[in-house]
Amino acid sequence: MDQSQIVLVFSRPEQKPTLESAQSFVGGLVELVNLNDGSQLLVNEEGMLKSLPLNETATILFGEIIGQPLHGPVLHLINNARWLD
């Protein structure tokens, strides 16, 4: 994925991504973030360390909830797409 085009993807509620597909999408190690509404985010664990571009959309939507800006591509998992926590 071209890192200059950062996107926020809302997963299909019935489609759970594999670890490999999530790592490919975020461009590295995956960090799971549980949100208060029961949904989850999959983000690049080293996004800030690797200086990935700020994901403005994801930061506006979720940054205040998790307390930090989000960098790089983000997967938002809902319903059956959620990983076990």
C-alpha positions, -999 to 999 in steps of 0.1 A, spaced: 0 0 0 12 35 -8 19 50 26 11 85 12 -26 74 9 -36 66 44 -70 51 48 -94 39 75 -112 7 66 -144 -5 82 -143 -42 81 -173 -62 69 -191 -73 100 -190 -110 90 -154 -111 77 -126 -116 102 -92 -107 87 -63 -132 91 -31 -121 109 -13 -122 76 -38 -100 58 -39 -76 87 -1 -74 88 0 -68 51 -26 -41 53 -10 -21 82 25 -27 69 41 -45 98 33 -58 133 -3 -56 143 -15 -41 176 -50 -48 187 -68 -19 204 -101 -27 221 -126 2 221 -153 9 247 -181 2 222 -169 -34 217 -153 -28 184 -115 -31 178 -88 -14 158 -59 -31 142 -30 -7 138 7 -8 130 24 -15 164 54 6 153 36 33 133 49 62 153 84 48 156 86 42 119 73 77 112 43 65 92 21 93 81 -5 105 105 -39 89 98 -60 120 102 -94 103 97 -86 75 123 -71 100 147 -102 122 145 -125 92 150 -105 73 176 -75 92 188 -93 109 217 -106 75 229 -72 58 229 -52 89 239 -28 92 210 -27 99 173 -28 70 149 -2 65 122 -5 44 91 -34 23 78 -61 12 104 -86 -16 103 -118 -11 123 -133 -44 133 -170 -48 143 -194 -77 151 -181 -111 138 -150 -95 123 -136 -89 158 -106 -109 170 -108 -126 204 -95 -105 232 
